[in-house]
Amino acid sequence: MTKPEISWSDFEKIDIRVGTIISVNDFEKARNPSYQLEIDFGDLGIRKSSAQITTLYSKEELIGKQILAVVNFPKKQIANFFSECLVLGVYGENKSEVTLLSPSLPVKNGLEVG
């Protein structure tokens, strides 16, 4: 089942950017197994995110990985942590298996998806 149709102007409101993960820590206070990420978005600066991606990714393999994220959501408090962007991924059969979306070639941090 697909979600309701949106207009082009709805899509244009979503600011999706490329960033590189620069640090990863276990998020012990999260309800579901998660990491706390710091992501470099170039001119937009470094933003933090909480991501439930522990099933398929180790902390070590995430460092230096380029990902896609929505950067224009308001900050969201999760336990004692403020998430400043939403890292994008594809759910597997089990929603705990998230495959991150990333560019197929290296690109400059902060570039916009469109």
Backbone as a chain_set.jsonl record, in Angstrom:
{"seq": "MTKPEISWSDFEKIDIRVGTIISVNDFEKARNPSYQLEIDFGDLGIRKSSAQITTLYSKEELIGKQILAVVNFPKKQIANFFSECLVLGVYGENKSEVTLLSPSLPVKNGLEVG", "coords": {"N": [[0.837, -1.178, 0.0], [0.597, 2.175, -0.878], [1.501, 5.469, 0.288], [-0.491, 8.486, 0.832], [-0.915, 10.614, -2.038], [1.311, 13.296, -2.734], [1.963, 16.789, -3.335], [4.125, 18.463, -5.741], [5.159, 20.74, -4.548], [5.007, 19.987, -1.875], [7.02, 18.013, -1.759], [9.23, 19.607, -2.357], [9.66, 20.927, 0.017], [11.093, 19.263, 1.621], [14.285, 18.865, 2.813], [16.878, 17.186, 1.812], [20.064, 16.015, 2.38], [23.541, 15.206, 1.712], [25.8, 13.67, 3.903], [28.717, 12.945, 5.925], [29.434, 10.422, 8.189], [30.992, 11.046, 11.207], [31.402, 10.368, 13.851], [30.456, 7.748, 16.111], [28.468, 6.446, 18.646], [27.324, 4.178, 21.194], [23.902, 4.241, 22.089], [22.752, 4.141, 24.942], [20.527, 4.867, 26.492], [18.354, 4.819, 24.846], [15.163, 3.445, 23.844], [15.01, 1.395, 21.943], [17.629, -0.555, 20.442], [20.204, 1.568, 19.451], [22.335, 3.962, 17.749], [24.23, 6.91, 18.507], [24.901, 9.412, 16.329], [27.32, 11.583, 14.795], [27.321, 13.797, 12.189], [28.859, 15.13, 9.364], [27.901, 17.773, 7.482], [29.128, 19.488, 5.685], [29.017, 22.808, 4.624], [26.712, 23.203, 6.102], [27.336, 22.377, 8.579], [28.014, 20.316, 11.51], [25.853, 17.796, 12.503], [23.743, 16.05, 14.831], [22.378, 12.754, 15.223], [20.058, 10.21, 16.129], [20.025, 6.809, 15.468], [18.483, 3.801, 14.563], [20.174, 1.492, 13.712], [21.694, -0.649, 14.394], [21.582, -3.369, 13.901], [22.508, -4.115, 11.322], [24.885, -2.701, 11.013], [28.156, -2.066, 12.234], [29.797, 0.029, 14.661], [32.356, 0.765, 13.825], [32.392, 0.394, 11.007], [30.723, 2.401, 10.174], [31.972, 4.867, 10.455], [33.112, 7.449, 8.461], [31.372, 6.849, 6.422], [29.255, 7.923, 3.826], [26.012, 9.305, 3.934], [22.437, 9.795, 3.444], [20.252, 12.325, 4.599], [17.417, 13.911, 6.14], [17.426, 17.264, 6.781], [15.91, 19.362, 7.71], [14.026, 19.01, 9.751], [12.479, 19.773, 12.933], [14.428, 19.814, 15.986], [14.542, 16.757, 17.825], [13.891, 15.395, 20.919], [15.275, 12.591, 22.39], [15.324, 10.602, 24.985], [18.055, 11.7, 26.765], [19.146, 13.075, 24.655], [19.45, 15.13, 21.753], [18.19, 14.859, 18.62], [19.11, 16.024, 15.481], [18.684, 15.681, 12.806], [17.285, 13.467, 10.305], [18.321, 10.399, 9.53], [18.29, 8.557, 6.537], [16.947, 5.447, 5.463], [16.316, 2.069, 4.293], [13.764, -0.086, 5.206], [14.032, -3.486, 6.14], [12.577, -6.804, 5.904], [12.123, -7.175, 8.567], [11.627, -4.559, 10.741], [13.8, -3.813, 12.243], [16.001, -4.125, 10.759], [17.7, -2.012, 9.015], [18.774, -0.585, 6.068], [21.088, 1.744, 5.17], [20.69, 4.682, 3.141], [22.763, 5.87, 0.589], [25.032, 7.853, -1.441], [26.146, 6.577, -4.631], [28.659, 7.186, -5.498], [31.467, 9.016, -4.136], [30.667, 12.246, -2.879], [30.535, 15.837, -2.369], [30.125, 16.862, 0.964], [27.008, 18.002, 2.215], [25.711, 18.51, -0.157], [22.647, 18.784, -1.98], [19.802, 16.651, -2.327], [17.73, 15.982, -5.077]], "CA": [[0.0, 0.0, 0.0], [1.369, 3.41, -0.921], [1.02, 6.584, 1.105], [-1.272, 9.44, 0.033], [-0.198, 11.432, -3.015], [1.696, 14.644, -2.302], [2.228, 17.702, -4.456], [5.533, 18.79, -5.962], [5.564, 21.73, -3.539], [5.254, 19.239, -0.631], [8.342, 17.39, -1.883], [10.262, 20.659, -2.329], [9.871, 21.354, 1.402], [11.993, 18.318, 2.289], [15.689, 19.187, 2.53], [17.684, 15.974, 1.967], [21.461, 16.339, 2.09], [24.575, 14.186, 1.887], [26.728, 13.93, 4.987], [29.64, 11.87, 6.27], [29.421, 10.091, 9.616], [32.329, 11.278, 11.762], [31.529, 9.669, 15.128], [29.364, 6.826, 16.429], [28.486, 5.959, 20.021], [26.143, 3.448, 21.618], [22.891, 5.083, 22.743], [22.281, 3.218, 25.972], [19.246, 5.29, 27.07], [17.281, 4.658, 23.856], [14.292, 2.288, 24.081], [15.423, 0.361, 20.996], [19.072, -0.445, 20.186], [20.488, 2.699, 18.56], [23.609, 4.682, 17.831], [24.26, 8.366, 18.413], [25.804, 9.754, 15.229], [27.662, 12.95, 14.423], [27.403, 13.765, 10.735], [29.39, 16.354, 8.772], [27.152, 18.212, 6.305], [29.854, 20.555, 4.995], [28.671, 24.177, 5.003], [25.609, 23.186, 7.074], [27.91, 22.044, 9.876], [27.915, 18.958, 12.055], [24.566, 17.563, 13.159], [23.623, 14.787, 15.553], [21.187, 11.967, 14.946], [19.914, 8.888, 16.731], [19.633, 5.911, 14.38], [18.296, 2.397, 14.935], [20.854, 0.784, 12.627], [22.687, -1.515, 15.038], [21.489, -4.753, 13.428], [23.299, -4.35, 10.111], [26.116, -1.898, 10.957], [28.988, -1.885, 13.424], [30.246, 1.411, 14.816], [33.593, 0.976, 13.059], [32.145, 0.499, 9.566], [29.951, 3.612, 9.89], [32.865, 6.028, 10.407], [33.524, 7.79, 7.098], [30.33, 6.49, 5.458], [28.35, 8.99, 3.41], [24.608, 8.922, 4.06], [21.445, 10.817, 3.126], [19.451, 12.658, 5.773], [16.559, 15.09, 6.121], [18.073, 18.187, 7.72], [15.057, 20.491, 8.099], [13.072, 18.694, 10.802], [12.868, 20.368, 14.216], [15.156, 18.902, 16.875], [13.683, 15.814, 18.544], [14.561, 14.866, 22.104], [15.159, 11.161, 22.65], [15.977, 10.476, 26.291], [18.854, 12.894, 27.075], [19.851, 13.374, 23.405], [18.668, 15.87, 20.772], [18.452, 14.46, 17.245], [19.002, 17.228, 14.662], [18.393, 15.308, 11.426], [16.753, 12.114, 10.171], [19.091, 9.571, 8.611], [17.36, 7.792, 5.71], [17.285, 4.054, 5.196], [15.28, 1.183, 3.781], [13.412, -1.152, 6.138], [13.994, -4.859, 5.655], [11.366, -7.524, 6.315], [12.019, -6.859, 9.981], [11.941, -3.125, 10.804], [15.063, -3.574, 12.934], [17.05, -4.228, 9.74], [17.643, -0.8, 8.198], [19.91, -0.37, 5.176], [21.239, 3.181, 4.95], [20.766, 5.208, 1.782], [23.999, 6.62, 0.403], [25.37, 8.041, -2.859], [26.946, 5.477, -5.18], [30.019, 7.717, -5.636], [31.713, 10.072, -3.158], [30.291, 13.599, -3.259], [30.813, 16.851, -1.359], [29.164, 16.925, 2.066], [26.07, 19.109, 2.185], [24.992, 18.62, -1.424], [21.223, 18.553, -1.853], [19.164, 15.631, -3.155], [16.567, 16.565, -5.749]], "C": [[0.884, 1.244, 0.0], [0.731, 4.47, -0.034], [0.24, 7.55, 0.222], [-0.376, 10.26, -0.896], [0.117, 12.804, -2.425], [1.936, 15.498, -3.541], [3.731, 17.914, -4.597], [6.01, 19.782, -4.906], [5.766, 21.067, -2.172], [6.655, 18.638, -0.65], [9.447, 18.433, -1.766], [10.548, 21.17, -0.923], [10.872, 20.47, 2.13], [13.424, 18.601, 1.855], [16.549, 17.956, 2.86], [19.099, 16.292, 1.517], [22.356, 15.123, 2.307], [25.482, 14.613, 3.036], [27.613, 12.72, 5.23], [29.627, 11.662, 7.78], [30.843, 10.225, 10.158], [32.505, 10.683, 13.156], [30.267, 8.854, 15.387], [29.547, 6.353, 17.867], [27.227, 5.149, 20.287], [25.196, 4.419, 22.324], [22.177, 4.208, 23.768], [20.918, 3.591, 26.541], [18.087, 5.184, 26.078], [16.467, 3.409, 24.169], [14.671, 1.107, 23.196], [16.915, 0.526, 20.726], [19.365, 0.606, 19.11], [21.914, 3.179, 18.736], [23.319, 6.177, 17.879], [25.314, 8.692, 17.372], [26.102, 11.24, 15.215], [27.969, 12.901, 12.942], [27.85, 15.125, 10.228], [28.629, 16.651, 7.484], [27.819, 19.405, 5.62], [29.474, 21.922, 5.529], [27.522, 24.253, 6.011], [26.1, 22.844, 8.482], [27.709, 20.598, 10.261], [26.591, 18.85, 12.803], [24.567, 16.181, 13.796], [22.335, 14.079, 15.166], [21.233, 10.672, 15.746], [19.406, 7.971, 15.628], [19.581, 4.472, 14.87], [18.855, 1.516, 13.813], [21.88, -0.217, 13.156], [22.673, -2.946, 14.512], [22.438, -5.035, 12.271], [24.657, -3.646, 10.089], [26.848, -1.891, 12.296], [29.407, -0.417, 13.482], [31.433, 1.701, 13.901], [33.321, 1.16, 11.566], [31.339, 1.741, 9.193], [30.832, 4.852, 9.773], [33.329, 6.235, 8.967], [32.486, 7.466, 6.028], [29.478, 7.711, 5.123], [26.92, 8.465, 3.422], [23.728, 10.072, 3.572], [20.602, 11.059, 4.364], [18.578, 13.873, 5.486], [17.093, 16.03, 7.189], [17.168, 19.337, 8.175], [13.872, 20.092, 8.983], [13.453, 19.481, 12.047], [13.631, 19.331, 15.049], [14.157, 18.022, 17.615], [14.458, 15.256, 19.722], [14.234, 13.396, 22.263], [15.995, 10.897, 23.886], [16.746, 11.773, 26.564], [19.59, 13.429, 25.844], [18.916, 14.136, 22.463], [19.102, 15.472, 19.362], [18.149, 15.656, 16.346], [18.742, 16.948, 13.186], [17.894, 13.872, 11.419], [17.538, 11.377, 9.099], [18.111, 8.67, 7.86], [17.867, 6.382, 5.439], [16.079, 3.294, 4.694], [15.031, 0.088, 4.807], [13.474, -2.497, 5.435], [12.674, -5.494, 6.061], [11.059, -7.252, 7.785], [12.446, -5.401, 10.122], [13.215, -2.81, 11.587], [16.246, -3.67, 11.963], [16.917, -3.061, 8.768], [18.923, -0.693, 7.387], [19.974, 1.112, 4.849], [21.262, 3.519, 3.463], [22.029, 6.052, 1.677], [24.261, 6.806, -1.082], [26.26, 6.898, -3.343], [28.393, 5.881, -5.434], [30.238, 8.781, -4.57], [31.321, 11.443, -3.72], [30.6, 14.542, -2.108], [29.713, 16.839, -0.28], [28.299, 18.171, 1.945], [25.312, 19.253, 0.876], [23.552, 18.146, -1.235], [20.738, 17.467, -2.807], [17.939, 16.268, -3.801], [16.158, 15.739, -6.933]], "O": [[1.817, 1.344, 0.797], [-0.437, 4.367, 0.341], [0.298, 7.45, -1.004], [0.774, 10.556, -0.571], [-0.697, 13.394, -1.714], [2.091, 14.984, -4.648], [4.507, 17.589, -3.698], [7.136, 19.679, -4.421], [6.599, 21.522, -1.387], [7.392, 18.742, 0.33], [10.482, 18.178, -1.15], [11.587, 21.791, -0.698], [11.439, 20.879, 3.143], [13.735, 18.577, 0.664], [16.899, 17.716, 4.015], [19.311, 16.781, 0.407], [21.988, 14.159, 2.979], [25.882, 15.774, 3.127], [27.301, 11.61, 4.798], [29.788, 12.609, 8.55], [31.776, 9.607, 9.645], [33.637, 10.507, 13.607], [29.171, 9.209, 14.953], [30.63, 5.917, 18.259], [26.183, 5.396, 19.683], [25.632, 5.303, 23.061], [21.135, 3.617, 23.486], [20.208, 2.713, 27.032], [16.941, 5.44, 26.451], [16.999, 2.43, 24.694], [14.656, -0.042, 23.639], [17.422, 1.646, 20.777], [18.836, 0.537, 18.0], [22.597, 2.861, 19.71], [22.304, 6.648, 17.366], [26.474, 8.304, 17.505], [25.256, 12.059, 15.573], [28.767, 12.083, 12.485], [27.29, 16.152, 10.612], [28.696, 15.889, 6.519], [27.132, 20.243, 5.037], [29.587, 22.183, 6.726], [27.374, 25.262, 6.7], [25.367, 23.003, 9.457], [27.292, 19.768, 9.453], [26.255, 19.701, 13.627], [25.282, 15.274, 13.369], [21.336, 14.713, 14.826], [22.3, 10.115, 16.002], [18.457, 8.317, 14.925], [20.514, 3.986, 15.509], [18.107, 0.881, 13.069], [22.819, -0.585, 12.451], [23.661, -3.665, 14.665], [23.096, -6.075, 12.242], [25.495, -3.954, 9.241], [26.236, -1.731, 13.353], [29.373, 0.288, 12.474], [31.501, 2.761, 13.279], [33.957, 1.997, 10.925], [31.276, 2.101, 8.017], [30.475, 5.794, 9.065], [33.865, 5.325, 8.335], [32.693, 7.771, 4.853], [29.036, 8.438, 6.013], [26.646, 7.346, 2.987], [24.21, 11.176, 3.319], [20.273, 10.124, 5.095], [18.942, 14.746, 4.699], [17.203, 15.657, 8.357], [17.604, 20.196, 8.941], [12.835, 20.755, 8.968], [14.621, 19.83, 12.217], [13.493, 18.126, 14.838], [13.073, 18.47, 17.987], [15.548, 14.709, 19.555], [13.068, 13.001, 22.272], [17.223, 10.96, 23.842], [16.14, 12.844, 26.592], [20.565, 14.167, 25.987], [17.727, 13.826, 22.383], [20.24, 15.718, 18.961], [17.068, 16.24, 16.428], [18.596, 17.882, 12.398], [18.054, 13.145, 12.399], [17.437, 11.688, 7.912], [17.21, 8.087, 8.463], [19.058, 6.162, 5.215], [14.962, 3.811, 4.673], [15.965, -0.592, 5.234], [13.032, -2.641, 4.295], [11.758, -4.804, 6.509], [9.903, -7.119, 8.187], [13.529, -5.039, 9.663], [13.665, -1.665, 11.596], [17.371, -3.328, 12.325], [16.13, -3.11, 7.822], [20.023, -0.708, 7.941], [19.02, 1.674, 4.311], [21.776, 2.761, 2.641], [22.33, 6.85, 2.565], [23.779, 6.023, -1.901], [27.028, 6.325, -2.571], [29.262, 5.02, -5.57], [29.269, 9.401, -4.134], [31.602, 11.758, -4.876], [30.895, 14.098, -0.998], [28.523, 16.809, -0.595], [28.786, 19.252, 1.616], [24.364, 20.035, 0.798], [23.273, 17.242, -0.449], [21.199, 17.372, -3.944], [17.199, 17.006, -3.15], [15.195, 16.08, -7.62]]}, "num_chains": 1, "name": "protein.A"}
